[in-house]
Amino acid sequence: MAEEGIDVLVVAGNPWRSDYLRFAADITPVEGHAFALIEREGPARIIVEHPAEAARLRSEQAELDVRWSLSAIEETETAIRELGRRRIAIAPLAAAPYRLAMGPLVATIAPATALLDRLMLRKSPSEIAAFRRAAVLADEGYAVFLKAARVGRPEYALVAEVEAFFRSRGCPENFQILGSGGREVRGMHPPGERRIAAGDLVTTELTPCVDGYYAQICRTLVLGEPSEAHERAFSVYNEALEAGIAAVRPGATAGDVARAQNEVFRRHGLGDYVTSEYTRVRGHGLGLYVDARPALLEDVALKLEPDMTLIVHPNTYHPEVGYFVHGDSVRVTADGCEVLTKTPRRLFSAPLT
Amino acid sequence: MRRGLISWSRDEVPPSVLDRRVARFQEKIRAEKLDAVLVYTSFARPSAVAWLTHFVPYWNEALLVVQPSGAPVLLAAFSKRVHDWIRSVSHLGDVRSAPDLGRAAVNLLEERLPKPSSIGILELDALPWSVAEPIANSRYGGGLVDATGLFASIRQPADEVEIRLARRAAAIAVQAFKAIPTGAKRASELLSALERSARLGGAEEVLPRIAPDLRAGTTLCRLEGDALLGERYAVELSVAYKATWVRITRCVSTQAVPPSWRAAADRFVETAGRLNEANLSLEPQVAGSARPGKTAAWTLETCRGSPPLSIVATGEAPSPSALPGGSLACLSLQLELDDGPWLGGEPLILGSRGQPSRLLI
């Protein structure tokens, strides 16, 4: 803040975008808007929308000045006005409300999203430690998922088992989507009522959160014995994942990592399936947000630096077997990367009985 | 992130019910002479769009465009591959891919409203900066109107379909409370049991908060890690089923249930019954009431915009806002009893003027 000439930083958040608030004030809103007014020195002031949220945050950090208001946005605007002529900045673009970012105070508030984005890219040792713990939990969670995947169970029951496991380990949050079926499956989604059947490919992207930090694992399993087509597909995705991980090193761009994965698909005549028609990204940053910067796409020029944390996942549709996922969480090191998820890279098979 | 069951049963929520809700909204839009209303949704603020279309984003965000007539259009910042899923769980005229929601909204408005127009936005003040900026800087920026009151005016009372969904959500929560292991020593044990039960019961989402030892404090915490459970603890469980949220709070004693708690529960029922559209206050107590304890805190919450639940009245703020009889609401109450604190919470249907409220379960 001192380098940027900012006296007071206003950080907004909500349960969907809690990452900037967690980074700046170590709070995680559960319901409603939350705002932190952070001075260069001294404790932050927090404004939330619910008395229960205020009480909870006070109990988590006694030194915080927490108040609540049914009109938290107006209350924050008033607090900003009372700061007078001090240099004020606001973040992030994704969560700051219209009234604060573009309302009557617009001429007096500077944007600060880029500042926080830069700070959040490279992780500190304590952040890396949390990420490591999350990666361990991701591996354990996948083992639970694998055990839960049995013929006849609805998709949502698989997630229920994983969630119960995560809560038993003190993990409050997880991002998880899945897919089940065959060639007709084009992606993943939240769990539905479909009952998984013999011969299904069951995909999942499982992302537990430990001390605010998300780590992810992506694997695919077959209900029953994998077919030759399944095995052929797996070998392509595994080769692509290994190529992507091999490309992760300081100085390489996010685009390089995406390209390394996509080239494998192109070599196997599957180049059409690494376009936006069939897939979104070839991985992305991980941290306090589950889909953090940078996106691993061929046109992203952001250079990797040590202690960035990523998931590398060549997830996409395969014309012979359907949507297929395979990915690991990594930390960029001084000369490459460290793979933190340890679940074996293989095509898993769940028994039919 | 939402990771419970998201699906659409046409038997539970018939398309005709969603059509009727949209039609009522459009009537108001026409009455206010608006050319379109934009309704933002994310998993943090899903409820307005879900009520109109049954769509709940599991993550990411979207913008529903409702014009005075015709089916709503969803601008979705999701990958196009997810559109089939979106269509399978919601009732929409069209779904369009919109990585930049604000820009996509401007493009759609330009396509449909070439002349100067008045555009309503639900909770305009709260619209995320990234979405608001392209709209505010477009030629529609001068005609933006806050449509929060307009939407709230039709959102409650709850229809029969919503009440049935709320009953199911409450039943899921009650079942989850029954799943708490008798001898649970740690919060992680009970949270695990609650989640498993609720999600296997079909919950779309579960938000548990816990006061792990009522003798140490009554603050309902979101635990990261674990905590030892005291002899008496409280659990607040907010459960969503098909986008309908209820909040239920229960105290648990590892010993025999204290007699004071039974009296407190009776007082809760009596207190809830006194609420109606003309009386959204808990005080004063009924003269001569023999019920024990002193009210330490309370809130009455409902859904009337994009947040799943927001406060209508609370002991910590002087003036309640209006809520019509027949509204679905959740009352949470904390009492100070002679032998310690007690917390309770239940969903209810608010009574009309002069009529008592009815607890949902």
Interface residues (C-beta under 8 A of the other chain):
Chain A: N14 P15 W16 R17 T28 V30 E31 G32 H33 E49 H50 P51 A52 A55 R56 R58 S59 E60 W68 L70 I73 E74 L93 A94 A95 A96 P97 Y98 R99 A101 M102 G103 P154 Y156 A157 V159 A160 E161 E163 A164 F165 R167 S168 R169 G170 C171 P172 E173 N174 F175 Q176 I177 R186 G187 H189 P190 P191 G192 E193 V210 D211 G212 S276 E277 Y278 T279 R280 V290 D291 Y317
Chain B: M1 R2 R3 G4 L5 I6 S7 S42 F43 A44 R45 Y58 W59 E61 S79 K80 R81 V82 D84 W85 V89 L124 D125 A126 L127 P128 W129 S130 A132 E133 A136 S188 E189 L191 S192 A193 L194 E195 R196 R199 L200 G202 L207 R209 G217 T219 L220 C221 R222 L223 E224 G225 D226 A297 T299 P307 P308 L309 S310 I311 T314 E316 A317 S332
